[in-house]
Amino acid sequence: MEREGHLTLVPQRLTSTVMDTLEKPVLARAERHPEKAHRPDNPVARKPDWIRVKAPNSPEYAETKRLMRQYGLSTVCEEAACPNIGECWKLKHATFMIMGDTCTRACAFCNVKTGLPGALNPHEPANVAEAVQKLKLHHVVVTSVDRDDLDDGGAAHFAAVITAIHAAAPGTTVEILTPDFLRKPGAIETVVAAKPDVFNHNLETVPRLYPTIRPGARYFTSLQLLARVKETDPASFTKSGLMVGLGETRAEIGQVMDDLRAADVDFLTIGQYLQPTPKHAAVDKFWTPDEFAQLAAMARGKGFLMVSATPLTRSSYHAGDDFAQLRAARQAKLTAST
């Protein structure tokens, strides 16, 4: 599941929604993450001055939230406690989270609820497409929970959502952020056949940390997924993301970049891990803005067409603008080679 972090706010009047996000009762935490209830608490470190966001209290934020509830839709912005929700929803940019709000995985970094999901909503593709129309989005990001309980991991449902958006809003470009479809043969091909404009799958962290941070996933399965997307549709744009602050080294990050370029991934995002609750993995380090700039320079030097690396970078943050730059970068590269 796509990662996000907890909110740090500049002083001002807080909405009840933000207060709920900031201070969830212990019981609510236990119900949301029952698999983590037995773990000892990790104190949540105070965030540095460079990680500051405003409370979401604009009229546009309220209208976006109303629209999501009207169509019975979930967003990763809310479920994963994204720090950028106020900024994005003010622009009516919401990242849709399909296939329910309950994930079959239990990653140590993720705030999305863990448990046994319910049945898929057959009306969800149409509902997402109609919401995209209402929001007048030029670019939309669709992600999902992991659905290991489904035979295809939810691939056909992803494809149905993409197809519905293309039909309802033909001028809207579609970016997807998928699970790894572990042990779901044919799933990748099903999704690629629906023609998303960007296929994103996050590696999340370095391979050494997978057993503790992303125990339900396999590093090389995720790499192979990204490579398979490009093999299936060489014209597609592929994207992946990393968190830093979990104990990784600069050398390990460099190796992950090399692995992603070997899989012909076009776009890399890197953001600071923010600990959602005391039951989640502790922050090992807050990387400074200068260090993020160094990581961005390293990634560009390795040949990525597009790099976004800042403390508050998230997979869907400024995704529409980034996609426009990504297309322009590919065109410039093609022009230069002819």
N, C-alpha and C positions, 0 to 999 in steps of 0.2 A: 504494500500500500504506500501511496505517496506520503512522504514525511512532511510534517510542519512542526511548529513549536508553540510554546506558551507565550502569552502576551506580556510585554513590558510597556507601560503607558506613561506618557507625560502627564503631569498633574492636571486634571480637569474633571468635570462632572462625568461619572461613569454611568452607562446604561446598565439595566439589569442583566442584559445578555452578557456584557463584558464581565460584570461581577461574577456571574455564574461560571464563566470561563476561567476567571482568575482563581476562584475559591470554591471548587467543587467539594461538597461534603465527603467525608471519608467513606460513608456508606455508598454514595454514588460512584466513587472511584472503584470500590470493590465490585459493584454490580457491572461496571463498564469493563473492568479488567480482572475477572475472577481468577485467571491463571497467574496473576501477579500478586494476589493478596497475601501469599505466604512469604513473599520476599521481604527482606529488611529494607527500611526506608533509606533512600539516598537523598541527603539534603539538597534542595534546589538552590544552586549558587546564584548570588546576586548578579544581574546582568550588567555589563559595562555600559558606559555612556553612549557608545556608538550603536547600541541596539535599543532604539526608542521608536515607538509608534503611537499614533493618536487613537483614542477610543473611537469606535465606529458609531457615530451619532448623526450622520447626514440624512437628509430626506431620501436621497437616492439609495442609501444603505437600507433604510426601512422599506422602500418600494421593492428592492431586489429580494429582500427576505420575504415580503408578502407574496411575491410571485412564486418563490420556491415552495412556500406552504400551499398556495392555491393549486399547484400542480402535483403536490405530494412528492416533491423531489428532495433528495439529499445533496449536500455539497461537501466537498473535502475541506472547503474554507472553514465550515463550522465544525465538522466532525473531527478534524485534525487540529483544531485551534490555531489556524494560520495567523501569524502576526500581521499579515498584510491585508486582512479582510476589510478593514475600514477604507483603505486606499482603493482596493480593487472594486468593492461593491459601490463605492461612490461613482465609479465609472460604469456600473452595471456589468462588471466582468466577474462572473461566477464560474467556478469549476464544478461541473456536474459530477456527482459520484453515483454511479449506477449499480444496480443489482443489490440494493439494500444498504443499510448502515452498519452491518455486522460482518466482520471478517473471520475467516477460518484460520488465519495465522495469528501469531502472538509475538510480533517483533518487539524488541526491547526499547525501541525509540518511538513507536507510533501510538498516537492517542485515539485511534479509531477503535471502536468497541470490538471485543473478541467474543465469539460464541458460535452457535449453530444458526445460520441465516434461514430466513423464510423462503418461500417460493418466489420465483421471479414474477414481476408485475408485467403482464403482456402489454399493458397500455403505456409502459414507461418510454419506449422509443418515440411514440407520438407525443407524449407529454414533454419530453426533452426538446423535441423539434419545435413544438409550439412555443415553449418558453424562449428558445433561441430567437424565434421570430419576434416575440413580444419585446425582448430586450434589444432587438435590432443589432445583434452581434455581427461583426465582420469576421471574427475569428473566435472559435469556441474550443475549450479544452474539456474533454470527457475522460474521467478516470473511474476506477471501481475498487471495491473491496476484492480480496482474493476469494474465489469460490471453488475451493478444492472439492466441495461436495457435488459439483456438477460434472457430468461426463466430459464436457468440452471446456470446463473452466469458465464458462460464460462467453466463449468466443462468438457463438451465433447471436447472442444478445448484443454484444458490442457491435457486430456487423449490422444488426437491425437498427441500432441507434444511429450509426453513421449514415446508413441509407435513408433513414427518415429525415435527418438533418439536411442531407443533400437535396431531398425532394421538396422540403418545406422552405428552405433558405438556400437556393442554389448559389448565391453569391458569397456564402459564408464558408471559410476554410475551417477544416476540422482537424484538431490535434487530439490524439489519444495517449493516455498514460496507462499502460496495461500491467496486470500481474505477469508472472513468469510462465504461466501455463505449464507448470511442472507436470510431467507425465501425461500430457494431454495432446497426443499426436493429431496433427492436422489443424490444431487451433490457430496457430500463427497464420497459416495460409488462408483460413476462413476470414480472419480479420483483415489481412492485407488485401484480399479480393474486394472488400468494400471500399477501397480507395481512400483511406484517411490521408490528409495532406502531410501530417507529421506523425510518426510512430515513435512514441517515447516509452522507454522502460528504464527505470532507475536501478543502477547497481547499488546505490545507497552508501556503501562503505567498502573498505579494502578487504581482500579475501581472508586475511588473518583474523578479522573481527566477526566474520559471519557466524561462527558457532555461538557467540554470546549475543550479538546484536540482531542478526537476521537468521535465526536457527532453522526456520522452515524452508529456507531458500538455498540454492546452490549457485555459487559465483559463476562457474563456467556454464551453467544452464542459462543464466541471464545473458552472458556474453554471446552464447550460441543463438539465443533468441534474436538479438540485435543483428547478428551476422545473417541469420536466416531471412529476416525481413528484407535486407538489401539483396540477397540472392534471389528472392522471389520477385521483387520489384526494384530493379537497380535505380530507377528514377525517383524512388521515395526519399524523403528526408527522415533520418533517424536521429534520435536524441537520447541522452541519458544524464542522470544527475547523481551527485555525491554530497554527503554531509561531511563536514569536518568538525572536530571537537570531541571525538570519541576515543582518542588515543592513537590515531593513525600517525605515521611519519610522512615527511615530505617525499622521501624516496618511495614509499608505498603508493602515495598518490600519483607520483610520476609513472610507476609501473601500471597502475590502473588506466591512466591516460593512454599509455602505449597499447594496452590491450584493447581499449575502445577504438583507437585508430586502426588497429589490425582488423577490427570488425567493420571498418569503414563508417563509423558513427560521425555524423556531421556536426552535432551541437552538444556542448557539454555545459551543464549548470553545476555550480558549487555554492553551497550555503552553509551557514553555521547551524549545527544541531542545537536545539533548545529543548530542555528537559520538560515534558508535559506535567509530570507528577512525581512525588518522591518514590513511587514504585517503578519508575522507568530508569533506564541507564543514566548514570551521572554524566555531566559535562566534564570532560578531562581538561579542556582548554577552550578559551574564547580566542579565536584567531582575529587579529587586528585587520582593519581595512587595508593597510599596507601589505600584509601577508596575503590577503585575497588578491590584491593587484599582482603580486608576484606569481600566484597560482594561475591567474588569467594569462599572464605573459608566457608562462611555461606551456600552458595548453595551446595557445596560439602558435607557439614555436613548434609544436608537434603536428600542426596541420589541421586542426578543427576549423571548419568554416565559420563557426560562431561560438563564442564563449561568454557566459554570464557568471561572474564570480564576485559576490558581495556577501556580507553577513546575513542580509535578509533575502537573498535570492532563494526562490522556490521554483519548482518545475514549471508552474503556470504563471509566474510573476512576469508581467509585461509580455505575455506570450504572443499576442498579436503583433506588436511592434517588432519583437525579435524574429518572428516568422518572415516579415517583410524584409528585414535585413539579411536573413538566411537565404532567401531566394535571390536577393541582389548579389550576395557573396558568391553563390554558385554560378550565376550568370557571368559575373566578372571573371571568375576562374575559367569558365568555358571560353569566354572571349579571348582571354590572355593566351590560351593554349592553341588557338586557331591561327 
